[in-house]
Amino acid sequence: MKSDSTGVLAGVRVLELGGIGPVLFAGMLLADHGADVIRIDRVEEHGQVPPHPVLYRRRRSITLDLKDPDATSDVFDIVEKVDAVIEGFRPGVAERLGVGPDLCVTRNPRIVYGRMTGWGQYGPLAQAAGHDINYLSIAGALGAMGQRDSHPPTPLNLIADMGGGGMMLAFGVVSGILKARQTGRGDIIDAAMTEGTALQMATIYGWLGTGKWLDERESNLLDGAAPYYRTYRTADGYFMAVGAIEPQFYQALLVGLGLTNDPLLQNQDDRTSWRAMSDRLAETFAMKTRVEWITIFEALDACVSPVLSVTEAGAHPQSKARGSFLTVENFMHPTPAPRFERSPAQHPIPAPTIGYHTAEVLSEFRISNESRQRVSSPRTP
């Protein structure tokens, strides 16, 4: 069934040409807020359970063989009636498949064509393989993380893939659609995860330029050097996160730790003492369990919080109060964000089996019966 959403993007139609995690994430964001996102998956996957049950949520799936010229014609029949196309192929692949941006614009001048890659559409690395950790390393983000005498950390794929990639692509699509509705002309988006990552480093690059950031790891306010902005191990092997940057929060931190009269900790920003101060705080945190520290700091406004596991996050009182997570068919879903009070997003809809909506979508776009015969009958989601 076609989306009946009333979210802020209700009425927007997006065609998603398969793709990797960041494109999936962008499609999910758009669909969460009401866009009717139609995803084209590979014919050989028809009827299979989606490999990413959360990322595939709330959009329709059809299967077409993009190497088949007849299927390419079907794609253009859809392109004529949608607002945007998003894809995550390497540069040139969409053109070789015959569904590149120039041809799409010819069929629909208002189309916004979003291209997601790691390195961008041109440059010496444009055709090179890569993953989140590689994009972070080239953008300067990975080199700014971790302890100075250890390896840079292996972070989750949040910064480049999802933040610098998926979110930037979704932002670009919405911006392009606004332009197209004002001018009648769409645009082509070159979304590179390296550049999206670098953009998220704007604060750091600003501090670097004004001399407030040293270009070495564990030497700055936000990279673990400051004793009041890092994590500490508890007596039972868990961790507490401390973000007591402002003086009033730092004082509350000392109150909770029982260290208000410790002479070592009186000058919060004495960088020459940061290592010794961190050691003192580490010794103190190691004296009590995580639950004990939670109880102490619940009564203080000190920017101190427990480090939760993925499973624990959904059970936290703040998450439960806001309904930040929902369980749908045994999968834990983060709920759509941000929230719009007047046009709320709908709850997550489980991802259907791949290709489940093929006949429905082809009929909706008045595509011929011959196209429908090229795919098998879908299974129930």
Contacts in CASP RR format, 6 or more apart in sequence:
PFRMAT RR
TARGET T0000
AUTHOR 0000-0000-0000
METHOD contacts of the structure
MODEL  1
MKSDSTGVLAGVRVLELGGIGPVLFAGMLLADHGADVIRIDRVEEHGQVP
PHPVLYRRRRSITLDLKDPDATSDVFDIVEKVDAVIEGFRPGVAERLGVG
PDLCVTRNPRIVYGRMTGWGQYGPLAQAAGHDINYLSIAGALGAMGQRDS
HPPTPLNLIADMGGGGMMLAFGVVSGILKARQTGRGDIIDAAMTEGTALQ
MATIYGWLGTGKWLDERESNLLDGAAPYYRTYRTADGYFMAVGAIEPQFY
QALLVGLGLTNDPLLQNQDDRTSWRAMSDRLAETFAMKTRVEWITIFEAL
DACVSPVLSVTEAGAHPQSKARGSFLTVENFMHPTPAPRFERSPAQHPIP
APTIGYHTAEVLSEFRISNESRQRVSSPRTP
1 360 0 8 1.000
2 36 0 8 1.000
2 60 0 8 1.000
2 360 0 8 1.000
2 364 0 8 1.000
3 10 0 8 1.000
3 31 0 8 1.000
3 34 0 8 1.000
3 35 0 8 1.000
3 36 0 8 1.000
3 37 0 8 1.000
3 58 0 8 1.000
3 59 0 8 1.000
3 60 0 8 1.000
5 33 0 8 1.000
5 34 0 8 1.000
5 35 0 8 1.000
5 36 0 8 1.000
5 345 0 8 1.000
5 346 0 8 1.000
6 34 0 8 1.000
6 343 0 8 1.000
6 344 0 8 1.000
6 346 0 8 1.000
7 33 0 8 1.000
7 34 0 8 1.000
7 340 0 8 1.000
7 343 0 8 1.000
7 344 0 8 1.000
7 345 0 8 1.000
7 346 0 8 1.000
8 33 0 8 1.000
8 34 0 8 1.000
8 340 0 8 1.000
8 343 0 8 1.000
8 345 0 8 1.000
9 30 0 8 1.000
9 33 0 8 1.000
9 34 0 8 1.000
9 35 0 8 1.000
9 174 0 8 1.000
10 34 0 8 1.000
10 35 0 8 1.000
10 343 0 8 1.000
11 34 0 8 1.000
11 35 0 8 1.000
11 36 0 8 1.000
12 30 0 8 1.000
12 34 0 8 1.000
12 35 0 8 1.000
12 36 0 8 1.000
12 83 0 8 1.000
12 84 0 8 1.000
12 177 0 8 1.000
13 35 0 8 1.000
13 36 0 8 1.000
13 37 0 8 1.000
13 38 0 8 1.000
13 81 0 8 1.000
13 82 0 8 1.000
13 83 0 8 1.000
13 84 0 8 1.000
14 27 0 8 1.000
14 30 0 8 1.000
14 31 0 8 1.000
14 35 0 8 1.000
14 36 0 8 1.000
14 37 0 8 1.000
14 38 0 8 1.000
14 82 0 8 1.000
14 83 0 8 1.000
14 84 0 8 1.000
14 85 0 8 1.000
14 86 0 8 1.000
14 173 0 8 1.000
15 37 0 8 1.000
15 38 0 8 1.000
15 40 0 8 1.000
15 75 0 8 1.000
15 78 0 8 1.000
15 79 0 8 1.000
15 82 0 8 1.000
15 84 0 8 1.000
15 85 0 8 1.000
15 86 0 8 1.000
16 23 0 8 1.000
16 27 0 8 1.000
16 37 0 8 1.000
16 38 0 8 1.000
16 39 0 8 1.000
16 40 0 8 1.000
16 59 0 8 1.000
16 85 0 8 1.000
16 86 0 8 1.000
16 87 0 8 1.000
17 40 0 8 1.000
17 66 0 8 1.000
17 75 0 8 1.000
17 85 0 8 1.000
17 86 0 8 1.000
17 87 0 8 1.000
17 88 0 8 1.000
17 89 0 8 1.000
17 94 0 8 1.000
17 99 0 8 1.000
18 39 0 8 1.000
18 40 0 8 1.000
18 41 0 8 1.000
18 42 0 8 1.000
18 87 0 8 1.000
18 88 0 8 1.000
19 87 0 8 1.000
19 88 0 8 1.000
19 89 0 8 1.000
19 116 0 8 1.000
20 88 0 8 1.000
20 116 0 8 1.000
21 52 0 8 1.000
21 55 0 8 1.000
21 161 0 8 1.000
22 88 0 8 1.000
22 116 0 8 1.000
22 161 0 8 1.000
22 162 0 8 1.000
22 164 0 8 1.000
22 165 0 8 1.000
22 166 0 8 1.000
22 169 0 8 1.000
22 193 0 8 1.000
23 86 0 8 1.000
23 87 0 8 1.000
23 88 0 8 1.000
23 116 0 8 1.000
23 166 0 8 1.000
23 169 0 8 1.000
24 52 0 8 1.000
24 55 0 8 1.000
24 56 0 8 1.000
25 55 0 8 1.000
25 161 0 8 1.000
25 162 0 8 1.000
25 165 0 8 1.000
25 166 0 8 1.000
25 167 0 8 1.000
25 170 0 8 1.000
26 86 0 8 1.000
26 116 0 8 1.000
26 165 0 8 1.000
26 166 0 8 1.000
26 167 0 8 1.000
26 169 0 8 1.000
26 170 0 8 1.000
26 173 0 8 1.000
27 35 0 8 1.000
27 37 0 8 1.000
27 39 0 8 1.000
27 59 0 8 1.000
27 86 0 8 1.000
27 170 0 8 1.000
28 54 0 8 1.000
28 55 0 8 1.000
28 56 0 8 1.000
28 57 0 8 1.000
28 58 0 8 1.000
28 59 0 8 1.000
29 166 0 8 1.000
29 167 0 8 1.000
29 170 0 8 1.000
29 336 0 8 1.000
30 37 0 8 1.000
30 170 0 8 1.000
30 173 0 8 1.000
30 174 0 8 1.000
31 37 0 8 1.000
31 57 0 8 1.000
31 58 0 8 1.000
31 59 0 8 1.000
32 57 0 8 1.000
32 58 0 8 1.000
32 336 0 8 1.000
32 345 0 8 1.000
32 346 0 8 1.000
32 348 0 8 1.000
33 336 0 8 1.000
33 340 0 8 1.000
33 345 0 8 1.000
34 345 0 8 1.000
34 346 0 8 1.000
36 59 0 8 1.000
36 60 0 8 1.000
37 58 0 8 1.000
37 59 0 8 1.000
37 60 0 8 1.000
38 59 0 8 1.000
38 60 0 8 1.000
38 61 0 8 1.000
38 62 0 8 1.000
38 78 0 8 1.000
38 82 0 8 1.000
38 357 0 8 1.000
38 361 0 8 1.000
39 56 0 8 1.000
39 59 0 8 1.000
39 60 0 8 1.000
39 61 0 8 1.000
39 62 0 8 1.000
40 62 0 8 1.000
40 63 0 8 1.000
40 64 0 8 1.000
40 66 0 8 1.000
40 75 0 8 1.000
41 61 0 8 1.000
41 62 0 8 1.000
41 63 0 8 1.000
41 354 0 8 1.000
41 355 0 8 1.000
42 63 0 8 1.000
42 65 0 8 1.000
42 354 0 8 1.000
43 63 0 8 1.000
43 64 0 8 1.000
43 65 0 8 1.000
43 374 0 8 1.000
43 375 0 8 1.000
45 63 0 8 1.000
45 354 0 8 1.000
45 355 0 8 1.000
46 63 0 8 1.000
46 354 0 8 1.000
46 355 0 8 1.000
46 358 0 8 1.000
46 375 0 8 1.000
46 376 0 8 1.000
46 378 0 8 1.000
47 353 0 8 1.000
47 354 0 8 1.000
47 355 0 8 1.000
47 356 0 8 1.000
47 376 0 8 1.000
47 378 0 8 1.000
47 379 0 8 1.000
48 353 0 8 1.000
48 354 0 8 1.000
49 353 0 8 1.000
49 354 0 8 1.000
50 56 0 8 1.000
50 61 0 8 1.000
50 351 0 8 1.000
50 352 0 8 1.000
50 353 0 8 1.000
50 354 0 8 1.000
52 351 0 8 1.000
53 329 0 8 1.000
53 331 0 8 1.000
53 350 0 8 1.000
53 351 0 8 1.000
54 331 0 8 1.000
54 332 0 8 1.000
54 333 0 8 1.000
54 334 0 8 1.000
54 348 0 8 1.000
54 351 0 8 1.000
55 351 0 8 1.000
56 351 0 8 1.000
57 328 0 8 1.000
57 333 0 8 1.000
57 348 0 8 1.000
57 349 0 8 1.000
57 350 0 8 1.000
57 351 0 8 1.000
58 346 0 8 1.000
58 348 0 8 1.000
58 349 0 8 1.000
58 351 0 8 1.000
60 352 0 8 1.000
60 356 0 8 1.000
60 357 0 8 1.000
60 360 0 8 1.000
60 361 0 8 1.000
61 351 0 8 1.000
61 352 0 8 1.000
61 353 0 8 1.000
61 354 0 8 1.000
61 355 0 8 1.000
61 356 0 8 1.000
61 357 0 8 1.000
61 358 0 8 1.000
62 355 0 8 1.000
62 357 0 8 1.000
62 358 0 8 1.000
62 361 0 8 1.000
62 362 0 8 1.000
63 354 0 8 1.000
63 355 0 8 1.000
63 358 0 8 1.000
63 375 0 8 1.000
64 71 0 8 1.000
64 74 0 8 1.000
64 75 0 8 1.000
64 358 0 8 1.000
64 371 0 8 1.000
64 374 0 8 1.000
64 375 0 8 1.000
65 71 0 8 1.000
65 374 0 8 1.000
66 72 0 8 1.000
66 75 0 8 1.000
66 97 0 8 1.000
66 98 0 8 1.000
66 99 0 8 1.000
67 97 0 8 1.000
68 374 0 8 1.000
70 370 0 8 1.000
70 371 0 8 1.000
70 374 0 8 1.000
71 371 0 8 1.000
71 374 0 8 1.000
72 97 0 8 1.000
72 98 0 8 1.000
72 99 0 8 1.000
74 362 0 8 1.000
74 367 0 8 1.000
74 371 0 8 1.000
75 99 0 8 1.000
76 99 0 8 1.000
76 103 0 8 1.000
76 104 0 8 1.000
76 107 0 8 1.000
77 365 0 8 1.000
77 366 0 8 1.000
77 367 0 8 1.000
78 361 0 8 1.000
78 365 0 8 1.000
78 367 0 8 1.000
79 85 0 8 1.000
79 99 0 8 1.000
79 104 0 8 1.000
79 107 0 8 1.000
79 108 0 8 1.000
79 111 0 8 1.000
80 107 0 8 1.000
80 108 0 8 1.000
81 108 0 8 1.000
81 365 0 8 1.000
82 108 0 8 1.000
82 111 0 8 1.000
83 110 0 8 1.000
83 111 0 8 1.000
83 112 0 8 1.000
83 177 0 8 1.000
83 180 0 8 1.000
84 111 0 8 1.000
84 112 0 8 1.000
84 113 0 8 1.000
84 114 0 8 1.000
84 173 0 8 1.000
84 176 0 8 1.000
84 177 0 8 1.000
85 99 0 8 1.000
85 101 0 8 1.000
85 104 0 8 1.000
85 111 0 8 1.000
85 112 0 8 1.000
85 113 0 8 1.000
85 114 0 8 1.000
86 114 0 8 1.000
86 115 0 8 1.000
86 116 0 8 1.000
86 169 0 8 1.000
86 173 0 8 1.000
87 94 0 8 1.000
87 99 0 8 1.000
87 114 0 8 1.000
87 115 0 8 1.000
87 116 0 8 1.000
88 115 0 8 1.000
88 116 0 8 1.000
88 117 0 8 1.000
89 97 0 8 1.000
89 115 0 8 1.000
89 117 0 8 1.000
90 117 0 8 1.000
90 126 0 8 1.000
90 127 0 8 1.000
91 115 0 8 1.000
91 117 0 8 1.000
91 120 0 8 1.000
91 121 0 8 1.000
91 122 0 8 1.000
91 126 0 8 1.000
91 127 0 8 1.000
92 100 0 8 1.000
94 100 0 8 1.000
94 101 0 8 1.000
94 115 0 8 1.000
95 102 0 8 1.000
100 113 0 8 1.000
101 113 0 8 1.000
101 114 0 8 1.000
101 115 0 8 1.000
101 188 0 8 1.000
104 111 0 8 1.000
104 113 0 8 1.000
105 111 0 8 1.000
105 113 0 8 1.000
105 186 0 8 1.000
105 188 0 8 1.000
109 184 0 8 1.000
109 185 0 8 1.000
109 186 0 8 1.000
110 180 0 8 1.000
110 184 0 8 1.000
110 185 0 8 1.000
110 186 0 8 1.000
111 180 0 8 1.000
111 186 0 8 1.000
112 172 0 8 1.000
112 173 0 8 1.000
112 176 0 8 1.000
112 177 0 8 1.000
112 179 0 8 1.000
112 180 0 8 1.000
112 186 0 8 1.000
112 187 0 8 1.000
112 188 0 8 1.000
112 189 0 8 1.000
113 187 0 8 1.000
113 188 0 8 1.000
113 189 0 8 1.000
114 169 0 8 1.000
114 172 0 8 1.000
114 173 0 8 1.000
114 188 0 8 1.000
114 189 0 8 1.000
114 191 0 8 1.000
115 121 0 8 1.000
115 188 0 8 1.000
115 189 0 8 1.000
115 190 0 8 1.000
115 191 0 8 1.000
116 165 0 8 1.000
116 166 0 8 1.000
116 169 0 8 1.000
116 191 0 8 1.000
116 193 0 8 1.000
117 126 0 8 1.000
117 190 0 8 1.000
117 191 0 8 1.000
117 192 0 8 1.000
117 193 0 8 1.000
118 130 0 8 1.000
118 135 0 8 1.000
118 160 0 8 1.000
118 165 0 8 1.000
118 192 0 8 1.000
118 193 0 8 1.000
118 194 0 8 1.000
119 125 0 8 1.000
119 126 0 8 1.000
119 128 0 8 1.000
119 130 0 8 1.000
119 135 0 8 1.000
119 138 0 8 1.000
119 192 0 8 1.000
119 193 0 8 1.000
119 194 0 8 1.000
120 126 0 8 1.000
120 190 0 8 1.000
120 191 0 8 1.000
120 192 0 8 1.000
120 194 0 8 1.000
120 195 0 8 1.000
121 190 0 8 1.000
121 192 0 8 1.000
125 138 0 8 1.000
131 157 0 8 1.000
131 161 0 8 1.000
132 155 0 8 1.000
132 157 0 8 1.000
132 158 0 8 1.000
132 159 0 8 1.000
132 160 0 8 1.000
132 161 0 8 1.000
132 193 0 8 1.000
133 142 0 8 1.000
133 154 0 8 1.000
133 155 0 8 1.000
133 157 0 8 1.000
133 160 0 8 1.000
135 160 0 8 1.000
135 161 0 8 1.000
135 193 0 8 1.000
135 194 0 8 1.000
135 197 0 8 1.000
136 142 0 8 1.000
136 155 0 8 1.000
136 159 0 8 1.000
136 160 0 8 1.000
136 197 0 8 1.000
137 143 0 8 1.000
137 152 0 8 1.000
138 194 0 8 1.000
139 160 0 8 1.000
139 194 0 8 1.000
139 195 0 8 1.000
139 196 0 8 1.000
139 197 0 8 1.000
139 198 0 8 1.000
139 201 0 8 1.000
140 197 0 8 1.000
140 198 0 8 1.000
140 201 0 8 1.000
141 159 0 8 1.000
141 160 0 8 1.000
141 197 0 8 1.000
141 198 0 8 1.000
141 200 0 8 1.000
141 201 0 8 1.000
142 152 0 8 1.000
142 153 0 8 1.000
142 155 0 8 1.000
143 152 0 8 1.000
143 217 0 8 1.000
144 201 0 8 1.000
144 204 0 8 1.000
144 217 0 8 1.000
144 223 0 8 1.000
145 152 0 8 1.000
145 153 0 8 1.000
145 155 0 8 1.000
145 217 0 8 1.000
145 223 0 8 1.000
146 152 0 8 1.000
146 153 0 8 1.000
146 217 0 8 1.000
146 218 0 8 1.000
146 223 0 8 1.000
146 224 0 8 1.000
147 217 0 8 1.000
147 218 0 8 1.000
147 224 0 8 1.000
148 216 0 8 1.000
148 217 0 8 1.000
148 218 0 8 1.000
148 219 0 8 1.000
152 217 0 8 1.000
159 197 0 8 1.000
159 200 0 8 1.000
160 193 0 8 1.000
160 194 0 8 1.000
160 196 0 8 1.000
160 197 0 8 1.000
161 193 0 8 1.000
163 196 0 8 1.000
163 197 0 8 1.000
163 200 0 8 1.000
164 193 0 8 1.000
164 195 0 8 1.000
164 196 0 8 1.000
164 197 0 8 1.000
164 199 0 8 1.000
164 200 0 8 1.000
165 191 0 8 1.000
165 193 0 8 1.000
165 196 0 8 1.000
166 191 0 8 1.000
168 191 0 8 1.000
168 196 0 8 1.000
168 199 0 8 1.000
169 189 0 8 1.000
169 191 0 8 1.000
172 189 0 8 1.000
172 191 0 8 1.000
173 189 0 8 1.000
176 186 0 8 1.000
176 187 0 8 1.000
176 189 0 8 1.000
179 185 0 8 1.000
179 186 0 8 1.000
179 187 0 8 1.000
180 186 0 8 1.000
180 187 0 8 1.000
198 205 0 8 1.000
204 213 0 8 1.000
204 222 0 8 1.000
206 212 0 8 1.000
206 213 0 8 1.000
207 213 0 8 1.000
207 220 0 8 1.000
208 215 0 8 1.000
213 220 0 8 1.000
214 220 0 8 1.000
217 223 0 8 1.000
218 224 0 8 1.000
218 225 0 8 1.000
219 225 0 8 1.000
220 226 0 8 1.000
221 229 0 8 1.000
221 245 0 8 1.000
222 229 0 8 1.000
224 230 0 8 1.000
225 271 0 8 1.000
225 274 0 8 1.000
226 245 0 8 1.000
226 274 0 8 1.000
227 265 0 8 1.000
227 274 0 8 1.000
227 277 0 8 1.000
227 278 0 8 1.000
227 280 0 8 1.000
227 281 0 8 1.000
228 242 0 8 1.000
228 243 0 8 1.000
228 244 0 8 1.000
228 245 0 8 1.000
228 249 0 8 1.000
228 250 0 8 1.000
228 253 0 8 1.000
228 268 0 8 1.000
229 242 0 8 1.000
229 243 0 8 1.000
229 244 0 8 1.000
229 245 0 8 1.000
230 242 0 8 1.000
230 278 0 8 1.000
231 239 0 8 1.000
231 240 0 8 1.000
231 241 0 8 1.000
231 242 0 8 1.000
231 307 0 8 1.000
232 239 0 8 1.000
232 240 0 8 1.000
232 242 0 8 1.000
232 281 0 8 1.000
232 282 0 8 1.000
232 285 0 8 1.000
232 286 0 8 1.000
233 239 0 8 1.000
233 282 0 8 1.000
233 285 0 8 1.000
233 286 0 8 1.000
234 240 0 8 1.000
234 285 0 8 1.000
234 286 0 8 1.000
234 288 0 8 1.000
234 289 0 8 1.000
234 290 0 8 1.000
234 292 0 8 1.000
234 293 0 8 1.000
235 286 0 8 1.000
235 287 0 8 1.000
235 288 0 8 1.000
235 289 0 8 1.000
235 292 0 8 1.000
236 289 0 8 1.000
236 290 0 8 1.000
237 290 0 8 1.000
238 289 0 8 1.000
238 290 0 8 1.000
238 306 0 8 1.000
238 307 0 8 1.000
239 290 0 8 1.000
239 306 0 8 1.000
239 307 0 8 1.000
240 285 0 8 1.000
240 290 0 8 1.000
240 293 0 8 1.000
240 297 0 8 1.000
240 304 0 8 1.000
240 305 0 8 1.000
240 306 0 8 1.000
240 307 0 8 1.000
241 304 0 8 1.000
241 305 0 8 1.000
241 306 0 8 1.000
241 307 0 8 1.000
242 253 0 8 1.000
242 281 0 8 1.000
242 303 0 8 1.000
242 304 0 8 1.000
243 249 0 8 1.000
243 303 0 8 1.000
243 304 0 8 1.000
244 250 0 8 1.000
244 252 0 8 1.000
244 253 0 8 1.000
244 302 0 8 1.000
244 303 0 8 1.000
244 304 0 8 1.000
245 303 0 8 1.000
247 268 0 8 1.000
248 301 0 8 1.000
249 301 0 8 1.000
249 302 0 8 1.000
249 303 0 8 1.000
250 268 0 8 1.000
251 260 0 8 1.000
252 300 0 8 1.000
252 301 0 8 1.000
252 302 0 8 1.000
253 300 0 8 1.000
253 302 0 8 1.000
253 303 0 8 1.000
253 304 0 8 1.000
254 260 0 8 1.000
254 262 0 8 1.000
254 265 0 8 1.000
255 300 0 8 1.000
255 302 0 8 1.000
256 296 0 8 1.000
256 297 0 8 1.000
256 300 0 8 1.000
256 302 0 8 1.000
257 281 0 8 1.000
257 284 0 8 1.000
257 285 0 8 1.000
258 284 0 8 1.000
259 265 0 8 1.000
259 280 0 8 1.000
259 281 0 8 1.000
259 284 0 8 1.000
262 280 0 8 1.000
264 273 0 8 1.000
264 276 0 8 1.000
264 277 0 8 1.000
264 280 0 8 1.000
265 277 0 8 1.000
265 280 0 8 1.000
265 281 0 8 1.000
267 273 0 8 1.000
270 277 0 8 1.000
285 293 0 8 1.000
288 296 0 8 1.000
290 306 0 8 1.000
293 304 0 8 1.000
293 306 0 8 1.000
294 306 0 8 1.000
297 304 0 8 1.000
297 305 0 8 1.000
308 316 0 8 1.000
311 332 0 8 1.000
313 319 0 8 1.000
313 325 0 8 1.000
314 320 0 8 1.000
314 324 0 8 1.000
314 325 0 8 1.000
314 332 0 8 1.000
318 324 0 8 1.000
319 325 0 8 1.000
323 335 0 8 1.000
324 334 0 8 1.000
324 335 0 8 1.000
325 332 0 8 1.000
325 333 0 8 1.000
325 334 0 8 1.000
325 335 0 8 1.000
326 332 0 8 1.000
326 333 0 8 1.000
326 335 0 8 1.000
326 347 0 8 1.000
326 348 0 8 1.000
327 333 0 8 1.000
328 347 0 8 1.000
328 348 0 8 1.000
328 349 0 8 1.000
328 350 0 8 1.000
329 350 0 8 1.000
331 350 0 8 1.000
333 348 0 8 1.000
335 345 0 8 1.000
335 347 0 8 1.000
335 348 0 8 1.000
336 345 0 8 1.000
336 346 0 8 1.000
336 348 0 8 1.000
339 345 0 8 1.000
350 381 0 8 1.000
351 381 0 8 1.000
352 378 0 8 1.000
352 381 0 8 1.000
353 378 0 8 1.000
353 379 0 8 1.000
353 380 0 8 1.000
353 381 0 8 1.000
355 375 0 8 1.000
355 378 0 8 1.000
356 378 0 8 1.000
356 379 0 8 1.000
356 380 0 8 1.000
356 381 0 8 1.000
357 378 0 8 1.000
358 372 0 8 1.000
358 375 0 8 1.000
358 378 0 8 1.000
359 372 0 8 1.000
359 377 0 8 1.000
359 378 0 8 1.000
362 371 0 8 1.000
362 372 0 8 1.000
363 372 0 8 1.000
END
